[in-house]
Amino acid sequence: MRKTLLMTAAALAAGIISTQAQVYSQNIVGYINVSVGGNGYALIGHQLDLGDGTNGISNVFATGLASDVNDVTNSQILLFNPVTSQYQTLFYFNAADAATDWGGTSAGFYDQGGTFYNTPLPPGKAAFIYNPANANPLTVTMTGTVPQATNIYTISQGYNLLSLTDPVVTNLCGSLANFTGTSDVNDVNNDQILLFNPVTSQYQTLFYFNASDAATDWGGTSAGFYDQGGTFYPISQPVASAFFINHIVAGTETWTNTFSF
């Protein structure tokens, strides 16, 4: 899964007005391209805000998907339900194919009964895009503005599918992203991160240790994610990537970070 990012700062400082009285936006806008391999899956994090108040999936993923009036090679989106740990699968149709097959009036995602879906997918959330029966990769484009705010993720017991809210590459446990999960010196209740490999369609599972537990268990010097042999992984996720956090213990925990550009 290859990703590219183009951003432009319309203005970097507030209150700057030229002699022609031109007013500039302070928003950082741009687009992200994500490659979805032939006959493959890509786990895509949504990191740009459409500004429409919903960030619905049929608006977020509106460019680069495959539609097929015969319902064979349509791109699919898989939405994870953390309550059931199951996926809802929906199928992409452009406006013409949707009108022919379902009497639909909008391009976007439909279930197998022809019901249109525009389920919210705000920044910080993620979904799988599947490119079935197509040997060639697809390039999916997401557009919008870069969110600038304090982000509070509520991580529930079980599996949570997450992305950073902003298109930055940084250590998840560093000072910027600031992930501080549940650590256990006995190696039982540690939070886990599951990283998806689109080539193998397999996950790498790593375990969170705070600095004290890492020092005790592995002789480590850093809080972060370790494998079962004590190797430290300073995880820096690419733009538009996503991951699962498996929170073992009962109850919720919060993860707070702030991005400002």
ChimeraX commands (.cxc) that place a marker at each C-alpha (Angstrom):
marker #1 position 0.00,0.00,0.00 radius 0.5
marker #1 position 1.71,3.17,-1.23 radius 0.5
marker #1 position 0.63,6.56,0.03 radius 0.5
marker #1 position 1.38,10.10,-1.12 radius 0.5
marker #1 position 0.39,13.34,0.53 radius 0.5
marker #1 position 0.13,16.85,-0.89 radius 0.5
marker #1 position -0.67,19.74,1.41 radius 0.5
marker #1 position -0.72,23.50,0.96 radius 0.5
marker #1 position -0.90,26.09,3.71 radius 0.5
marker #1 position -3.21,28.79,2.43 radius 0.5
marker #1 position -1.90,31.09,5.16 radius 0.5
marker #1 position 0.39,30.48,8.11 radius 0.5
marker #1 position -0.44,33.52,10.19 radius 0.5
marker #1 position -3.69,35.15,11.17 radius 0.5
marker #1 position -4.69,38.69,10.37 radius 0.5
marker #1 position -2.49,39.19,7.32 radius 0.5
marker #1 position -4.29,41.29,4.72 radius 0.5
marker #1 position -2.56,42.58,1.61 radius 0.5
marker #1 position -2.89,46.03,0.09 radius 0.5
marker #1 position -5.51,44.53,-2.23 radius 0.5
marker #1 position -7.50,43.43,0.88 radius 0.5
marker #1 position -7.27,39.75,-0.05 radius 0.5
marker #1 position -8.30,37.43,2.79 radius 0.5
marker #1 position -6.54,34.10,3.16 radius 0.5
marker #1 position -7.77,30.91,4.81 radius 0.5
marker #1 position -5.74,29.55,7.72 radius 0.5
marker #1 position -6.71,25.97,6.91 radius 0.5
marker #1 position -4.20,23.47,5.57 radius 0.5
marker #1 position -5.84,21.62,2.72 radius 0.5
marker #1 position -4.70,18.84,0.47 radius 0.5
marker #1 position -5.16,15.27,-0.60 radius 0.5
marker #1 position -3.83,11.81,0.15 radius 0.5
marker #1 position -3.41,9.07,-2.45 radius 0.5
marker #1 position -3.50,5.46,-1.28 radius 0.5
marker #1 position -2.68,2.50,-3.52 radius 0.5
marker #1 position -4.84,-0.60,-3.07 radius 0.5
marker #1 position -3.08,-3.62,-4.58 radius 0.5
marker #1 position -4.63,-5.86,-7.19 radius 0.5
marker #1 position -6.88,-8.49,-5.60 radius 0.5
marker #1 position -5.81,-7.08,-2.25 radius 0.5
marker #1 position -6.81,-5.23,0.90 radius 0.5
marker #1 position -5.60,-1.89,2.22 radius 0.5
marker #1 position -6.25,-0.70,5.78 radius 0.5
marker #1 position -6.78,3.04,5.37 radius 0.5
marker #1 position -6.90,5.66,8.10 radius 0.5
marker #1 position -9.00,8.76,7.48 radius 0.5
marker #1 position -6.88,11.82,8.29 radius 0.5
marker #1 position -8.51,14.74,6.46 radius 0.5
marker #1 position -11.74,16.51,7.41 radius 0.5
marker #1 position -14.24,17.04,4.58 radius 0.5
marker #1 position -15.89,19.81,6.58 radius 0.5
marker #1 position -19.39,18.54,5.80 radius 0.5
marker #1 position -20.16,17.62,9.40 radius 0.5
marker #1 position -20.40,13.89,8.73 radius 0.5
marker #1 position -17.33,12.62,6.81 radius 0.5
marker #1 position -19.52,9.87,5.38 radius 0.5
marker #1 position -17.79,6.93,3.70 radius 0.5
marker #1 position -19.39,7.60,0.31 radius 0.5
marker #1 position -17.91,11.11,0.39 radius 0.5
marker #1 position -14.54,10.22,1.94 radius 0.5
marker #1 position -13.87,7.46,-0.63 radius 0.5
marker #1 position -15.28,9.09,-3.76 radius 0.5
marker #1 position -12.36,8.90,-6.18 radius 0.5
marker #1 position -10.43,5.99,-7.68 radius 0.5
marker #1 position -12.73,3.09,-6.78 radius 0.5
marker #1 position -13.94,0.46,-9.24 radius 0.5
marker #1 position -17.61,0.14,-10.17 radius 0.5
marker #1 position -19.17,-2.75,-12.10 radius 0.5
marker #1 position -22.76,-2.85,-13.26 radius 0.5
marker #1 position -22.51,-6.65,-13.15 radius 0.5
marker #1 position -21.62,-6.58,-9.44 radius 0.5
marker #1 position -18.36,-8.53,-9.87 radius 0.5
marker #1 position -15.33,-6.24,-9.60 radius 0.5
marker #1 position -16.79,-3.45,-7.46 radius 0.5
marker #1 position -14.49,-2.06,-4.79 radius 0.5
marker #1 position -15.62,-2.97,-1.31 radius 0.5
marker #1 position -15.37,-1.27,2.07 radius 0.5
marker #1 position -15.22,-3.30,5.29 radius 0.5
marker #1 position -16.39,-1.40,8.37 radius 0.5
marker #1 position -15.32,-2.87,11.71 radius 0.5
marker #1 position -17.87,-3.12,14.53 radius 0.5
marker #1 position -15.97,-3.11,17.86 radius 0.5
marker #1 position -19.00,-4.42,19.76 radius 0.5
marker #1 position -19.35,-7.59,17.68 radius 0.5
marker #1 position -15.79,-7.74,16.27 radius 0.5
marker #1 position -17.42,-8.30,12.89 radius 0.5
marker #1 position -17.24,-6.42,9.59 radius 0.5
marker #1 position -20.00,-4.91,7.51 radius 0.5
marker #1 position -19.17,-5.22,3.80 radius 0.5
marker #1 position -20.50,-2.67,1.32 radius 0.5
marker #1 position -19.97,-2.32,-2.43 radius 0.5
marker #1 position -19.04,0.76,-4.46 radius 0.5
marker #1 position -21.17,1.86,-7.43 radius 0.5
marker #1 position -20.71,4.96,-9.53 radius 0.5
marker #1 position -23.84,7.00,-10.22 radius 0.5
marker #1 position -24.62,5.33,-13.55 radius 0.5
marker #1 position -24.23,1.77,-12.23 radius 0.5
marker #1 position -26.18,2.61,-9.07 radius 0.5
marker #1 position -29.04,3.95,-11.17 radius 0.5
marker #1 position -29.06,0.85,-13.38 radius 0.5
marker #1 position -28.80,-1.71,-10.59 radius 0.5
marker #1 position -30.62,-0.09,-7.69 radius 0.5
marker #1 position -32.41,2.95,-9.00 radius 0.5
marker #1 position -29.94,4.90,-6.93 radius 0.5
marker #1 position -29.21,8.57,-7.43 radius 0.5
marker #1 position -25.79,8.77,-5.80 radius 0.5
marker #1 position -22.35,7.27,-6.31 radius 0.5
marker #1 position -21.16,5.50,-3.20 radius 0.5
marker #1 position -21.49,2.35,-1.15 radius 0.5
marker #1 position -24.49,0.01,-1.26 radius 0.5
marker #1 position -25.34,-3.26,0.44 radius 0.5
marker #1 position -26.40,-6.29,-1.56 radius 0.5
marker #1 position -30.03,-5.22,-1.27 radius 0.5
marker #1 position -29.39,-1.83,-2.86 radius 0.5
marker #1 position -29.50,0.31,0.29 radius 0.5
marker #1 position -27.20,3.34,0.11 radius 0.5
marker #1 position -24.77,3.95,3.00 radius 0.5
marker #1 position -22.89,7.07,3.99 radius 0.5
marker #1 position -21.77,5.89,7.43 radius 0.5
marker #1 position -19.64,8.49,9.28 radius 0.5
marker #1 position -15.88,7.91,9.26 radius 0.5
marker #1 position -14.39,10.91,11.07 radius 0.5
marker #1 position -10.65,11.61,11.21 radius 0.5
marker #1 position -8.98,9.10,13.50 radius 0.5
marker #1 position -11.13,6.22,12.25 radius 0.5
marker #1 position -10.29,3.65,9.59 radius 0.5
marker #1 position -11.67,0.99,7.25 radius 0.5
marker #1 position -10.48,-1.70,4.88 radius 0.5
marker #1 position -10.80,-1.14,1.14 radius 0.5
marker #1 position -10.82,-4.35,-0.93 radius 0.5
marker #1 position -9.96,-4.46,-4.62 radius 0.5
marker #1 position -11.43,-7.80,-5.78 radius 0.5
marker #1 position -11.02,-9.50,-9.14 radius 0.5
marker #1 position -8.80,-6.68,-10.41 radius 0.5
marker #1 position -5.19,-7.50,-11.24 radius 0.5
marker #1 position -4.20,-3.83,-11.31 radius 0.5
marker #1 position -3.92,-1.61,-8.23 radius 0.5
marker #1 position -6.30,1.25,-7.60 radius 0.5
marker #1 position -5.36,4.72,-6.44 radius 0.5
marker #1 position -7.88,6.00,-3.92 radius 0.5
marker #1 position -7.82,9.73,-3.21 radius 0.5
marker #1 position -9.01,11.43,-0.02 radius 0.5
marker #1 position -9.30,15.22,0.20 radius 0.5
marker #1 position -9.99,17.74,2.94 radius 0.5
marker #1 position -8.40,19.92,5.59 radius 0.5
marker #1 position -5.93,18.86,8.27 radius 0.5
marker #1 position -7.65,18.73,11.69 radius 0.5
marker #1 position -5.97,20.89,14.29 radius 0.5
marker #1 position -7.25,20.17,17.76 radius 0.5
marker #1 position -6.80,18.14,20.90 radius 0.5
marker #1 position -7.87,14.60,20.11 radius 0.5
marker #1 position -9.25,12.29,22.77 radius 0.5
marker #1 position -9.62,8.65,21.78 radius 0.5
marker #1 position -11.73,6.44,24.01 radius 0.5
marker #1 position -10.31,2.92,23.85 radius 0.5
marker #1 position -12.78,0.25,24.97 radius 0.5
marker #1 position -12.08,-3.27,26.10 radius 0.5
marker #1 position -11.41,-5.42,23.05 radius 0.5
marker #1 position -10.30,-4.43,19.57 radius 0.5
marker #1 position -10.33,-0.77,18.50 radius 0.5
marker #1 position -9.60,0.19,14.89 radius 0.5
marker #1 position -7.83,3.56,14.92 radius 0.5
marker #1 position -5.70,5.97,12.97 radius 0.5
marker #1 position -3.92,9.16,13.90 radius 0.5
marker #1 position -6.29,12.04,13.20 radius 0.5
marker #1 position -3.66,13.91,11.21 radius 0.5
marker #1 position -1.39,12.96,8.28 radius 0.5
marker #1 position 1.87,12.91,10.22 radius 0.5
marker #1 position 4.61,10.32,10.53 radius 0.5
marker #1 position 5.66,10.05,14.16 radius 0.5
marker #1 position 6.39,7.49,16.85 radius 0.5
marker #1 position 3.02,6.54,18.33 radius 0.5
marker #1 position 4.54,6.55,21.82 radius 0.5
marker #1 position 6.57,9.72,21.30 radius 0.5
marker #1 position 5.81,13.18,22.62 radius 0.5
marker #1 position 3.65,14.14,19.64 radius 0.5
marker #1 position 1.26,11.18,19.32 radius 0.5
marker #1 position 1.64,10.39,23.04 radius 0.5
marker #1 position 0.14,6.90,23.23 radius 0.5
marker #1 position 0.27,5.69,26.86 radius 0.5
marker #1 position -1.59,2.43,27.23 radius 0.5
marker #1 position -1.97,-0.27,29.84 radius 0.5
marker #1 position 1.31,-1.91,30.85 radius 0.5
marker #1 position 1.80,-5.05,32.93 radius 0.5
marker #1 position 5.18,-6.18,34.25 radius 0.5
marker #1 position 3.79,-9.74,34.29 radius 0.5
marker #1 position 3.14,-9.62,30.52 radius 0.5
marker #1 position -0.55,-10.51,30.89 radius 0.5
marker #1 position -2.71,-7.41,30.50 radius 0.5
marker #1 position -0.55,-5.24,28.25 radius 0.5
marker #1 position -2.29,-3.35,25.47 radius 0.5
marker #1 position -1.49,-4.81,22.08 radius 0.5
marker #1 position -1.09,-3.16,18.69 radius 0.5
marker #1 position -1.88,-5.14,15.55 radius 0.5
marker #1 position -0.20,-3.89,12.36 radius 0.5
marker #1 position -1.69,-5.09,9.07 radius 0.5
marker #1 position 0.63,-6.23,6.27 radius 0.5
marker #1 position -1.16,-5.78,2.91 radius 0.5
marker #1 position 1.28,-8.09,1.12 radius 0.5
marker #1 position 0.63,-11.10,3.35 radius 0.5
marker #1 position -2.78,-10.02,4.74 radius 0.5
marker #1 position -1.41,-10.93,8.17 radius 0.5
marker #1 position -0.96,-8.94,11.38 radius 0.5
marker #1 position 2.14,-8.30,13.46 radius 0.5
marker #1 position 1.23,-8.16,17.16 radius 0.5
marker #1 position 3.31,-6.11,19.61 radius 0.5
marker #1 position 2.84,-5.36,23.31 radius 0.5
marker #1 position 2.88,-2.05,25.17 radius 0.5
marker #1 position 5.23,-1.54,28.14 radius 0.5
marker #1 position 5.78,1.65,30.07 radius 0.5
marker #1 position 9.39,2.63,30.76 radius 0.5
marker #1 position 9.53,0.99,34.19 radius 0.5
marker #1 position 8.07,-2.34,33.07 radius 0.5
marker #1 position 10.22,-2.34,29.93 radius 0.5
marker #1 position 13.33,-1.86,32.07 radius 0.5
marker #1 position 12.33,-4.68,34.42 radius 0.5
marker #1 position 11.29,-7.16,31.74 radius 0.5
marker #1 position 13.60,-6.40,28.83 radius 0.5
marker #1 position 16.24,-4.01,30.07 radius 0.5
marker #1 position 14.57,-1.48,27.81 radius 0.5
marker #1 position 14.99,2.24,28.18 radius 0.5
marker #1 position 11.85,3.43,26.39 radius 0.5
marker #1 position 8.11,3.17,26.81 radius 0.5
marker #1 position 6.52,1.66,23.74 radius 0.5
marker #1 position 5.80,-1.54,21.88 radius 0.5
marker #1 position 7.89,-4.72,22.19 radius 0.5
marker #1 position 7.64,-8.17,20.69 radius 0.5
marker #1 position 7.58,-11.28,22.85 radius 0.5
marker #1 position 11.35,-11.52,22.71 radius 0.5
marker #1 position 11.86,-8.02,24.08 radius 0.5
marker #1 position 12.76,-6.27,20.83 radius 0.5
marker #1 position 11.66,-2.63,20.84 radius 0.5
marker #1 position 9.68,-1.28,17.88 radius 0.5
marker #1 position 9.54,2.55,17.61 radius 0.5
marker #1 position 6.40,2.49,15.48 radius 0.5
marker #1 position 6.07,5.34,13.01 radius 0.5
marker #1 position 2.96,4.82,10.94 radius 0.5
marker #1 position 2.92,6.10,7.32 radius 0.5
marker #1 position 0.38,8.68,6.26 radius 0.5
marker #1 position -3.18,7.25,5.98 radius 0.5
marker #1 position -2.24,4.07,7.83 radius 0.5
marker #1 position -4.24,2.50,10.65 radius 0.5
marker #1 position -3.93,-0.16,13.33 radius 0.5
marker #1 position -5.86,-2.13,15.92 radius 0.5
marker #1 position -5.37,-1.54,19.64 radius 0.5
marker #1 position -6.47,-4.55,21.70 radius 0.5
marker #1 position -7.29,-3.38,25.23 radius 0.5
marker #1 position -7.31,-6.51,27.40 radius 0.5
marker #1 position -8.62,-5.32,30.75 radius 0.5
marker #1 position -12.20,-4.30,31.55 radius 0.5
marker #1 position -13.20,-0.67,31.23 radius 0.5
marker #1 position -11.96,2.10,28.97 radius 0.5
marker #1 position -8.80,4.17,28.72 radius 0.5
marker #1 position -8.20,7.49,27.00 radius 0.5
marker #1 position -5.46,8.51,24.62 radius 0.5
marker #1 position -4.93,12.24,24.17 radius 0.5
marker #1 position -2.77,14.12,21.69 radius 0.5
marker #1 position -2.70,17.54,20.05 radius 0.5
marker #1 position -1.64,18.41,16.51 radius 0.5
marker #1 position -1.11,22.04,15.53 radius 0.5
marker #1 position 0.50,23.25,12.31 radius 0.5
marker link #1:1,2 radius 0.2
marker link #1:2,3 radius 0.2
marker link #1:3,4 radius 0.2
marker link #1:4,5 radius 0.2
marker link #1:5,6 radius 0.2
marker link #1:6,7 radius 0.2
marker link #1:7,8 radius 0.2
marker link #1:8,9 radius 0.2
marker link #1:9,10 radius 0.2
marker link #1:10,11 radius 0.2
marker link #1:11,12 radius 0.2
marker link #1:12,13 radius 0.2
marker link #1:13,14 radius 0.2
marker link #1:14,15 radius 0.2
marker link #1:15,16 radius 0.2
marker link #1:16,17 radius 0.2
marker link #1:17,18 radius 0.2
marker link #1:18,19 radius 0.2
marker link #1:19,20 radius 0.2
marker link #1:20,21 radius 0.2
marker link #1:21,22 radius 0.2
marker link #1:22,23 radius 0.2
marker link #1:23,24 radius 0.2
marker link #1:24,25 radius 0.2
marker link #1:25,26 radius 0.2
marker link #1:26,27 radius 0.2
marker link #1:27,28 radius 0.2
marker link #1:28,29 radius 0.2
marker link #1:29,30 radius 0.2
marker link #1:30,31 radius 0.2
marker link #1:31,32 radius 0.2
marker link #1:32,33 radius 0.2
marker link #1:33,34 radius 0.2
marker link #1:34,35 radius 0.2
marker link #1:35,36 radius 0.2
marker link #1:36,37 radius 0.2
marker link #1:37,38 radius 0.2
marker link #1:38,39 radius 0.2
marker link #1:39,40 radius 0.2
marker link #1:40,41 radius 0.2
marker link #1:41,42 radius 0.2
marker link #1:42,43 radius 0.2
marker link #1:43,44 radius 0.2
marker link #1:44,45 radius 0.2
marker link #1:45,46 radius 0.2
marker link #1:46,47 radius 0.2
marker link #1:47,48 radius 0.2
marker link #1:48,49 radius 0.2
marker link #1:49,50 radius 0.2
marker link #1:50,51 radius 0.2
marker link #1:51,52 radius 0.2
marker link #1:52,53 radius 0.2
marker link #1:53,54 radius 0.2
marker link #1:54,55 radius 0.2
marker link #1:55,56 radius 0.2
marker link #1:56,57 radius 0.2
marker link #1:57,58 radius 0.2
marker link #1:58,59 radius 0.2
marker link #1:59,60 radius 0.2
marker link #1:60,61 radius 0.2
marker link #1:61,62 radius 0.2
marker link #1:62,63 radius 0.2
marker link #1:63,64 radius 0.2
marker link #1:64,65 radius 0.2
marker link #1:65,66 radius 0.2
marker link #1:66,67 radius 0.2
marker link #1:67,68 radius 0.2
marker link #1:68,69 radius 0.2
marker link #1:69,70 radius 0.2
marker link #1:70,71 radius 0.2
marker link #1:71,72 radius 0.2
marker link #1:72,73 radius 0.2
marker link #1:73,74 radius 0.2
marker link #1:74,75 radius 0.2
marker link #1:75,76 radius 0.2
marker link #1:76,77 radius 0.2
marker link #1:77,78 radius 0.2
marker link #1:78,79 radius 0.2
marker link #1:79,80 radius 0.2
marker link #1:80,81 radius 0.2
marker link #1:81,82 radius 0.2
marker link #1:82,83 radius 0.2
marker link #1:83,84 radius 0.2
marker link #1:84,85 radius 0.2
marker link #1:85,86 radius 0.2
marker link #1:86,87 radius 0.2
marker link #1:87,88 radius 0.2
marker link #1:88,89 radius 0.2
marker link #1:89,90 radius 0.2
marker link #1:90,91 radius 0.2
marker link #1:91,92 radius 0.2
marker link #1:92,93 radius 0.2
marker link #1:93,94 radius 0.2
marker link #1:94,95 radius 0.2
marker link #1:95,96 radius 0.2
marker link #1:96,97 radius 0.2
marker link #1:97,98 radius 0.2
marker link #1:98,99 radius 0.2
marker link #1:99,100 radius 0.2
marker link #1:100,101 radius 0.2
marker link #1:101,102 radius 0.2
marker link #1:102,103 radius 0.2
marker link #1:103,104 radius 0.2
marker link #1:104,105 radius 0.2
marker link #1:105,106 radius 0.2
marker link #1:106,107 radius 0.2
marker link #1:107,108 radius 0.2
marker link #1:108,109 radius 0.2
marker link #1:109,110 radius 0.2
marker link #1:110,111 radius 0.2
marker link #1:111,112 radius 0.2
marker link #1:112,113 radius 0.2
marker link #1:113,114 radius 0.2
marker link #1:114,115 radius 0.2
marker link #1:115,116 radius 0.2
marker link #1:116,117 radius 0.2
marker link #1:117,118 radius 0.2
marker link #1:118,119 radius 0.2
marker link #1:119,120 radius 0.2
marker link #1:120,121 radius 0.2
marker link #1:121,122 radius 0.2
marker link #1:122,123 radius 0.2
marker link #1:123,124 radius 0.2
marker link #1:124,125 radius 0.2
marker link #1:125,126 radius 0.2
marker link #1:126,127 radius 0.2
marker link #1:127,128 radius 0.2
marker link #1:128,129 radius 0.2
marker link #1:129,130 radius 0.2
marker link #1:130,131 radius 0.2
marker link #1:131,132 radius 0.2
marker link #1:132,133 radius 0.2
marker link #1:133,134 radius 0.2
marker link #1:134,135 radius 0.2
marker link #1:135,136 radius 0.2
marker link #1:136,137 radius 0.2
marker link #1:137,138 radius 0.2
marker link #1:138,139 radius 0.2
marker link #1:139,140 radius 0.2
marker link #1:140,141 radius 0.2
marker link #1:141,142 radius 0.2
marker link #1:142,143 radius 0.2
marker link #1:143,144 radius 0.2
marker link #1:144,145 radius 0.2
marker link #1:145,146 radius 0.2
marker link #1:146,147 radius 0.2
marker link #1:147,148 radius 0.2
marker link #1:148,149 radius 0.2
marker link #1:149,150 radius 0.2
marker link #1:150,151 radius 0.2
marker link #1:151,152 radius 0.2
marker link #1:152,153 radius 0.2
marker link #1:153,154 radius 0.2
marker link #1:154,155 radius 0.2
marker link #1:155,156 radius 0.2
marker link #1:156,157 radius 0.2
marker link #1:157,158 radius 0.2
marker link #1:158,159 radius 0.2
marker link #1:159,160 radius 0.2
marker link #1:160,161 radius 0.2
marker link #1:161,162 radius 0.2
marker link #1:162,163 radius 0.2
marker link #1:163,164 radius 0.2
marker link #1:164,165 radius 0.2
marker link #1:165,166 radius 0.2
marker link #1:166,167 radius 0.2
marker link #1:167,168 radius 0.2
marker link #1:168,169 radius 0.2
marker link #1:169,170 radius 0.2
marker link #1:170,171 radius 0.2
marker link #1:171,172 radius 0.2
marker link #1:172,173 radius 0.2
marker link #1:173,174 radius 0.2
marker link #1:174,175 radius 0.2
marker link #1:175,176 radius 0.2
marker link #1:176,177 radius 0.2
marker link #1:177,178 radius 0.2
marker link #1:178,179 radius 0.2
marker link #1:179,180 radius 0.2
marker link #1:180,181 radius 0.2
marker link #1:181,182 radius 0.2
marker link #1:182,183 radius 0.2
marker link #1:183,184 radius 0.2
marker link #1:184,185 radius 0.2
marker link #1:185,186 radius 0.2
marker link #1:186,187 radius 0.2
marker link #1:187,188 radius 0.2
marker link #1:188,189 radius 0.2
marker link #1:189,190 radius 0.2
marker link #1:190,191 radius 0.2
marker link #1:191,192 radius 0.2
marker link #1:192,193 radius 0.2
marker link #1:193,194 radius 0.2
marker link #1:194,195 radius 0.2
marker link #1:195,196 radius 0.2
marker link #1:196,197 radius 0.2
marker link #1:197,198 radius 0.2
marker link #1:198,199 radius 0.2
marker link #1:199,200 radius 0.2
marker link #1:200,201 radius 0.2
marker link #1:201,202 radius 0.2
marker link #1:202,203 radius 0.2
marker link #1:203,204 radius 0.2
marker link #1:204,205 radius 0.2
marker link #1:205,206 radius 0.2
marker link #1:206,207 radius 0.2
marker link #1:207,208 radius 0.2
marker link #1:208,209 radius 0.2
marker link #1:209,210 radius 0.2
marker link #1:210,211 radius 0.2
marker link #1:211,212 radius 0.2
marker link #1:212,213 radius 0.2
marker link #1:213,214 radius 0.2
marker link #1:214,215 radius 0.2
marker link #1:215,216 radius 0.2
marker link #1:216,217 radius 0.2
marker link #1:217,218 radius 0.2
marker link #1:218,219 radius 0.2
marker link #1:219,220 radius 0.2
marker link #1:220,221 radius 0.2
marker link #1:221,222 radius 0.2
marker link #1:222,223 radius 0.2
marker link #1:223,224 radius 0.2
marker link #1:224,225 radius 0.2
marker link #1:225,226 radius 0.2
marker link #1:226,227 radius 0.2
marker link #1:227,228 radius 0.2
marker link #1:228,229 radius 0.2
marker link #1:229,230 radius 0.2
marker link #1:230,231 radius 0.2
marker link #1:231,232 radius 0.2
marker link #1:232,233 radius 0.2
marker link #1:233,234 radius 0.2
marker link #1:234,235 radius 0.2
marker link #1:235,236 radius 0.2
marker link #1:236,237 radius 0.2
marker link #1:237,238 radius 0.2
marker link #1:238,239 radius 0.2
marker link #1:239,240 radius 0.2
marker link #1:240,241 radius 0.2
marker link #1:241,242 radius 0.2
marker link #1:242,243 radius 0.2
marker link #1:243,244 radius 0.2
marker link #1:244,245 radius 0.2
marker link #1:245,246 radius 0.2
marker link #1:246,247 radius 0.2
marker link #1:247,248 radius 0.2
marker link #1:248,249 radius 0.2
marker link #1:249,250 radius 0.2
marker link #1:250,251 radius 0.2
marker link #1:251,252 radius 0.2
marker link #1:252,253 radius 0.2
marker link #1:253,254 radius 0.2
marker link #1:254,255 radius 0.2
marker link #1:255,256 radius 0.2
marker link #1:256,257 radius 0.2
marker link #1:257,258 radius 0.2
marker link #1:258,259 radius 0.2
marker link #1:259,260 radius 0.2
marker link #1:260,261 radius 0.2
view
